[in-house]
Amino acid sequence: MGGGLAGLTAAYRLSESGFDVTVLERDGELGGLAKAINIDGFPIDVYYHHAFSSDAALWGLCAELGLSGSVRWLKSPMGYLTDGKVYQFGTIASLLKFKPLGIADKIRFITSTLKLKSERDLGKLEGFTADEWLRRHAGERVYEVIWKPLLVQKFGPRYDKIGITFIARKVQQRSETRKLGQESLAYMEGSFGLITDALAGRIRSNGGEIRTGANVTRISRDGDALVVEDNKTKTRFDKVVATFAPGVLKGLCDFPAEYRGGLDKLEHMAVICAMLIAKKPVSGIYWLNVGDNSFPFGAVVEHTNLWGPEHYGGRHITYISKYLSPDDPVYKSKDKDILGLFYRHIKRINPLFDGEKDVTKALVFRSMYAQPFITAGYGAIKPGIKTPVEGLYWVSTSHIYPEDRGVNYSIKLGMEVSDLVKRGY
């Protein structure tokens, strides 16, 4: 259940092992957060994506599917906005030129980052919030200038509850993909939708069935089978793999009270992501972290500063993302209001960029369960893959911890759950 990368990977692996597989996807298209759409003849990811050299599950799957030849390794200029100015950021050379921090603070930033990078036993960090750990090891100035604004942009007013393990894995992941001080990231020529298409093709060629537009409403046990009801039909299955968010799963099945209580502890941040297709770029930076909380968004990701505009007929593609509580009224704002808000503040970054004139097409996407709320001690509430309902397995972004969300770890979860099903665990 669920046609994102975790669900499709699990279905593919099981179909390869001789299982009779059916995929149920609520939307009209497959892919989930890794979905791509076609705009003016060009495939474009709905949400921004890139990959790291350490993404072993992704590269292994690409090799299996014959997609390795579509991988491109690219320079990825990073930036940081603070005090109304955009700085190059992400390398030692750029840090030395970063004026908001003095020499002593730069040294503390480097030493604290190295401490996180070298900590391989993240269990040692489990009990600490990012707020307390970074204040202590990086210092107040570094925390207030760099880390706190980013935490606030991502997690809102409860930023001080986030565990330091969330930051630690991000630091480690970044460091694993640096070459000679320059971060090198991977993109797939033709979009990451290539993986979705290839998995779906293999599932079908193995005799599997894929049903889109199938909104699952109920899962129940009936003798030795699980009955899955959707808006179209009821189907009996021996085993079921769910890839839904915990809040969705909770409403589908009669779980014991204790298990339901555990699901209630798994919170998420929603995201609004605007895709702008424009005549010109906003800047020369691929990933701009916005360290100024007066901006209504946390990141400006100029995709065509990674994978050039020549691949899109000269168009420049920029994503602007805002994380917020699913209950925030802004989440339900009209697209035109969100775009108007974003355009006004993009002009603060580049006064010569006029959203109303320079953007030829704009789309706004939303996901209610985009980012798990990773509190200190999250390991104690991280759910297992096997549920109390016999034959029902579950994987989601809530299971990825201590890793961060991404294409690689969705694939890895799909592999893990398929292995459990095959072993009859």
N, C-alpha and C positions, 0 to 999 in steps of 0.2 A: 504494500500500500504506500503510494508515493512514487512519483516518477522523476525525482531528483537524482543526483549522482549516487547517493548511498543506496537508494532503492534499485536503480538500474544496475549498479555494480553487483549487488546481491543477486538480483534476478539473472544476470548474465552468468555469474559464477555457478549458480545452481543449475541453470539450463545446460551449461557445459558438462555438468556432472550427471546429467540424465534426468533431472527433475522436470516435471510438467509444470511450467511456471505461468502465472498470470500476473500482470502488472496493472494496478488500478491507480489512475491519476485524475485528480479533481479538475485540473485545468484542461484547456483544449490542446495544449502543447506540453511536451516533456521538458525536463531540465531543471525545474525548480529555480533556485537562486543562480544556477549556472545556465539558464536559458538564454538563447540568442534569438534575435529577430532579424528580419530582412528589411532594410531601408534603402530604397532606390537601387536595389540590386546588390547591396553590400551586406554581408552578415555582421551583426554587431551584438556584443554581449549586452544583456539588459542591465546587469550590474558589472562594475569594473572587476577585472580579474587579472592576476599574474601568478607566476609560480616561481619556486625557489629550487636551487640545485639540490637541496636536501630532500625534495619531495619524492621519496623513493616509490611510494605506492602509485603516484601519478605516472611516473616515468615507466614503471613496470607495466602498467595497464596500457599506456600508449604503445609500448613495444608489442604487446599482445594484439592490439587492434590495428597495427600497421600505421600508426600515426606519428611515429618518431620523426619522420621527415618534415612534419608540419611545425615542429618546435623551433622557435627563433629566440636566440639569446641577445639581449639588448641592454644598452646603457640606460640607466633610470635616474635622471637628475631629481634629487629630493630638495624640498624647501620647507622653511618654517616662517610663519607670519607672526610677528609680535610688535607691539608699539607702532602699528601702522606701516611696518616695513617688512618686505619679503627678503629673507636671507637664504642663501644656499646652505644646506644642512645635510649631515649624514656621513661626512668624512672628517678626518683629523684636520685636513687643510681648511675645510669650511668652518669647523669649530673654532680654529684659531682666529678667524676673521669675524666671528660672531660677537658683535659689540655689546649686546645686553648682559653678557657674563664677563666678569673680570678673570684674571689669570688663575687666582685661587679657586674660583667657582668652576672654571673649566677643568682644572685638575680633579676636583671632586666629582664632576660629572663623568669624567673618563674613568676614574678609579671605581666609582659605584657601578658604572655600566659593566666594567670588566668583572666585577664581583658577581653580578647577575649572570654574565655570559659564562663564567667558569663553574657555576653551581649546577652540577649534574643531578644532585639529589634534591628535587624541588620540594620533597616532603619536609625538608628542613625549614622551608619558607612558608609552609601551609598556614601557620597561625598568625601571620603578619599581614596587616593591610598595606597597600601600596603607600597610603598616606603616611603611616608611621615609619615604615622602612625607608622610604625615600627622603623624608625629612631628616632622619638620623644619619643616613649614609651619604646622601648627595648634598644635604644642606638646604637651608630655608630658601636661599636665593635661587638655586637651581630648581628646586621644587616649584616655587611660585612662578618662575618664568617659563619652564618647560613642562614639567610633569602634571602639575595641577590643572592648567588650562586644558590639556588633552584629556585628562580623566573627566573633567566637567563636561566637555563636548561629547564624550562617548556615553557617560553614565548619568549625567544630570546631577541634581542636588544630593544624591546619595553616593557621590563619587568616593567618599572617604570609607566606604564599606568594601571596596574592591580589593581583592587579594594581590599581593606583590607577585604571586606566581603568574598572573596574567601579563604583567610587564616583563617578567623574566623570560618567558617563552618567546615573546615578541623580539626582545633583544637577541636571544640566541638564534632565532630564525633568521634575523637580518644578518648577523655576523657570519652565518654559515654560507651566505651567498655572495660575500664580498670578494672581489678580485683586485689586488693591488690598490686598495683604497676606494675602488669604484664599485658601487652595487650593480650587479648584473642580474636582471630578472628575465624570465621566460614568458613568451606569449605564443599562442598558437595561430599560425596563419590560417585565416578562415574562421576564427573565433573558437572559444572553448565549447561551443555547440557541436563541434566535430565529434567530441567524445560522446555526447548524448546520442547523436545520430548513429555512431558506430555501435554503441552498446545496444540500442534499439534494434539495429539491423541484425546483430548476432543473436539476440533473444528470439527474434522472429524466425531466423534461419534455423534455430535449434528447436523450433516447434512451439515456442512460447507465444502467449497472447498479450497484447497491450491494449487496454481500454482507457481512452482519454474521456474527459467529461464525466468520470465516475466519482461522484462525491460520496465517500463512505459515511454512513450515518449510524451504524451499529455493528458490533462484534459480539457474538454470543457462542457459548459452548452447547453443542447438541450431540450427546453421545461421544463418539470418538472423533468428531469433526468440529471445526470452527465454522460458523456461518457468518459471512460478511455481507451486510446489506448496504447497497448504495442507492442512489436516486434512480437507478435503472432496473436493478435485479438483486436477487439473493444468490450467493454461490457458496458451496461447501468446500472447505480446504482442510488438508491434513495439518499444514503448518502455515502460519501467517507472520510476515515481517512488516511491522509498522515503522514508518519513518517520519511520523508526525511530531509536532511540538507537544510538550507535556500537557498543556491546557487543552489541546485538541483530543489527544489520546484519552484523557480523563473522562470526557463526555461520551465516549464510544462503547465503554465496557463496564461491567459491574465489578470493579476491583474492591478488595478488602479496604476497610477504613484506613488502616495504617499505610497501605501503599498509596492511597489517594492523598493522604497527608504529605507523603514524600513528594508526590508530583506537585503539590501546591507550593513547595519550597523552591521549585525551579522557576526562577523568574527570567524574563527576557526584556531587552530593549527593542523597540521597533525602529525602522529606518524609513526615511523618505529619500529617494535618490532621483535627482533630475538629470536627464541626459540631454545635453545641448549639442546640436549639430550646427556649426557656425562657419562663417566665411574666414575667420581668422582666430588665432589662439588667444587665450587670456594671458599666458606667460610662456616662458621657455622651460618650465618645470613640469615633471611628470606628476609627482605626488607632493602637494602642498598641505602640510598640517597647519591648521589655523589655531594658533595659540592665543587668541584674543576672543574672550567670551562675549564680546559685544556683537560678534558675527553670528548669524542664525544658522551656521553650518560649521562642521568640523574639519572637512577635507574638500579640496578641489583637486580632482584627479583628471589630468589632461591626457587622455588615452593616446592621442596622436603625437604626444611628445615621447611616447614609448614606441608605438607602432605607427609610423608616419602617415600623414594625410594623403600621400600618394596612393595608399591602399584603399582610400575611400573617395576617389575622384576629386581630391583636393580639399575635401571637407575636414574640418577640425572638430574632434569629438571630445567633449568635456563632461565629466560626471561631478555633481555636487551632492554631497551626502549630509544628512542631518539625522542623528540618533536622538530618540526621545521615548518617553514612556508611552506604551500602547494606549493609555488613557488620556494622553495630552490632546486637547482639542485641535491643535495644529495638524495632527496626523490625518484628520478628516477634512482639512481645509481644501478648497477648490484648487485645482492645478494652476489656474491662472494667478491665484493669490500667492501660491508658493513661488512660482516663477518670478512674479513681480518683486517679491521680497528678496529672492536670490539675486536677481539682476541689479537691484539697488546696491547690494553689498559687494557684488563682484566689481562694480565700478570703483569701490574703495581700493581694490587691489590693482586694477588697471583702469584709470579714468578714460582711456581711449576705447574701452570695450563697452559697446552699447547693446545690451541684450535684446532690446526691441528691434534694433536695426541689423545687428550682426548675426543673430541666431536665425537660421532659416527653418529649423524644426526643433521642437522641444517636447520631450516626453517625461512624465513623472511616474515613477514606480514606487510601490510601497510594500513592505513586508512587516507583519506584526511580530514575527518571532525571529528577528535578524541576528541578535547578539545575546548570548547567555549572560546573565548578571552574575559574574564570577566573584563571589564574596570570599573573604579570608575563611579558610577551613572548608572550602567547597568540596574537597575530596571526601568529606564525611557524608555529604548528601548526594554525591554523584550517583546516578542510578545505574543499575545493572542492565544487561541486555535482555536477560530472560525475565519475563513478567510472572506474576502469580497465576496467570491463566495458562493452563497447559497448552503448549503448542504456539503461544503468542510471544514473539520476540519484538524488541523495540530498540531502534537506534535514532538518534537525533543530535542536534548541536549540543544538547545538554550532556552528551556522552563524550565529547571530544576532549574535554579537560584532561591533562593540563595543556594540551595543544590549543591553538587558536583555530577559528573557523577557516575554511578554505577548501579548494577543490581537492587537494591531496587527502585531507583527513576525512572528507565525506566518502571518498573512494575507499580509504582504509577501513572505515566503519562498515561499509558494504561488504568488504572482504571478511572482516571479523565475524559479522553476523551470519554470513553464508557458511563459514567454517563450522560455527556452532550448530546450524541446522543440519549440515551434512553429517556431523558426528552424532546427531540425535540427542544433543545435550538438553 
